[in-house]
Amino acid sequence: MKTKILVTYSSKHGATAEIAAKIGHILREAGYSADVLTTDRVSALPSYKAVILGSAVYIGQWRKDAARFLRKNEEVLAGQWVWLFSTGPTGMGDPVELMKGWRFPGSLQPITDRIKPKDIAVFHGALEINKMSFFEKWIIKRVKAPVGDFRDWNAIADWARSIAGVLKENGLV
């Protein structure tokens, strides 16, 4: 029986959803059964051997539903293989450097410390002006955030393959 993996995420305008879909696709190519669901659609968390949880980041914070999912499921996640990812920085260069070393919301760090994820990744995001509210456009203009799609699909695919590799190395096929 194939190892079941959950890729769950919170996305406001769809860029993080597309990243989650890519991760699920790579895991399926590696021979795993991977469900890709928004955090509000997950019901049977204990049935998964591994969980990959991601969120879009706004002003240094995860989206509320992703943070809520992490808090609500901390006990179950502590007994599973977990990977976390954040999406958001736009522009060229290393996404962690663009975020000035930020890797994860400080308010969620105590939970993360207890869960002990195998890795925490930060991926470039995408800002599409036509999908934004007036307020979001105003903020983007004020902070001079680069607009466009800066997602690095090769980095995302490599990260997903590394997850598959860790699972295989540990007998979870």
C-alpha positions in Angstrom: 0.0 0.0 0.0 1.3 3.4 -0.9 2.2 5.9 1.8 -0.4 8.6 2.0 0.9 12.1 2.1 -1.1 15.3 2.7 -0.1 18.5 1.1 -2.3 21.2 2.7 -2.1 24.9 2.2 -3.7 28.3 2.6 -3.6 30.6 -0.4 -5.3 34.0 -0.9 -4.8 34.6 -4.6 -3.8 31.1 -5.9 0.0 31.2 -6.1 0.5 29.0 -3.0 -2.2 26.7 -4.2 -0.2 26.2 -7.4 2.9 25.5 -5.4 1.1 22.9 -3.3 -0.3 21.3 -6.5 3.3 21.0 -7.9 4.6 19.4 -4.7 1.7 16.9 -4.8 2.5 16.1 -8.5 6.2 15.5 -7.8 5.3 13.2 -4.8 2.9 11.2 -7.0 5.6 10.9 -9.7 7.8 9.4 -6.9 5.2 6.7 -6.2 3.3 8.2 -3.3 -0.4 8.8 -2.8 -0.7 12.5 -2.3 -3.8 14.5 -1.5 -3.6 18.3 -2.1 -6.2 20.1 0.0 -6.8 23.5 1.5 -6.4 23.5 5.3 -10.2 23.9 5.8 -10.9 20.7 3.8 -8.7 18.3 5.8 -10.7 15.9 8.0 -8.8 12.6 8.5 -5.3 13.9 9.4 -4.2 10.7 11.3 -4.6 8.6 8.1 -1.5 10.4 6.6 2.1 9.3 7.3 3.4 12.7 6.2 2.1 16.2 6.1 3.4 19.1 4.1 1.8 22.4 5.3 2.2 25.7 3.5 0.9 29.2 3.7 1.1 32.4 1.9 2.8 35.1 4.0 1.5 38.6 4.5 3.4 41.1 6.6 5.4 38.3 8.2 2.5 36.2 9.2 0.9 33.0 7.9 -2.7 33.2 6.8 -5.1 32.7 9.7 -6.5 29.4 8.5 -3.0 27.8 8.1 -2.0 29.0 11.6 -5.3 27.7 13.0 -4.7 24.3 11.3 -1.2 24.1 12.9 -2.5 25.0 16.4 -5.6 22.7 16.2 -3.6 19.7 14.9 -0.4 20.1 16.9 -0.7 16.9 18.8 -1.4 14.8 15.7 1.4 16.5 13.7 3.9 15.9 16.5 3.6 12.2 15.7 3.9 12.5 11.9 6.6 13.4 9.4 6.1 17.1 8.8 7.5 19.7 6.4 6.5 23.3 6.3 6.7 26.0 3.6 6.0 29.6 3.3 5.5 31.6 0.1 5.6 35.3 -0.4 8.8 37.2 -1.2 9.0 38.6 -4.7 12.0 39.9 -6.5 15.3 38.3 -7.5 17.6 36.5 -5.1 17.4 34.1 -2.2 13.9 34.3 -0.7 15.2 34.0 2.9 17.6 36.8 2.3 14.8 38.9 0.8 12.9 38.2 4.0 15.9 39.3 6.1 16.4 35.9 7.5 12.8 35.3 8.3 11.8 31.6 7.9 8.6 31.2 9.9 6.2 33.3 12.0 7.6 33.9 15.5 4.1 33.5 17.0 4.0 29.9 15.7 7.5 29.0 16.6 6.7 27.3 19.9 4.3 24.9 18.1 6.8 24.3 15.4 9.5 23.5 18.0 7.2 20.8 19.5 6.2 19.3 16.1 9.8 19.2 15.0 9.4 19.5 11.2 12.0 17.9 9.0 12.4 21.1 7.1 11.0 24.6 6.7 11.3 26.1 3.3 10.6 29.6 2.0 9.7 30.0 -1.7 9.3 33.0 -3.9 5.7 34.1 -4.5 3.7 35.9 -7.1 2.0 39.3 -7.0 -0.7 39.7 -9.6 -2.1 43.2 -9.4 -5.3 42.2 -11.2 -6.2 39.8 -8.3 -5.6 42.4 -5.5 -7.9 44.6 -3.6 -7.5 48.3 -3.6 -5.9 48.1 -0.1 -3.4 45.4 -1.2 -2.4 47.5 -4.2 -1.8 50.5 -1.9 0.4 48.4 0.4 2.4 47.0 -2.5 3.0 50.4 -3.9 4.0 51.8 -0.5 6.5 49.0 0.2 7.7 49.0 -3.4 7.3 45.2 -3.6 8.2 43.8 -7.0 5.1 42.7 -9.0 5.1 39.5 -11.1 5.6 35.8 -10.7 8.9 35.0 -9.0 8.2 31.4 -8.1 11.2 29.1 -8.7 9.6 25.9 -10.0 12.9 24.1 -10.0 13.5 24.9 -6.3 10.0 23.8 -5.5 10.4 20.5 -7.4 13.8 19.8 -5.9 12.3 20.3 -2.4 9.5 17.9 -3.1 11.9 15.4 -4.5 14.0 15.7 -1.3 10.9 14.9 0.8 10.3 11.8 -1.3 13.9 10.8 -0.8 13.8 11.2 3.0 10.6 9.1 3.1 12.1 6.4 0.9 15.3 6.4 3.0 13.2 5.7 6.1 11.1 2.9 4.6 8.0 4.9 3.9 7.2 4.0 0.3 
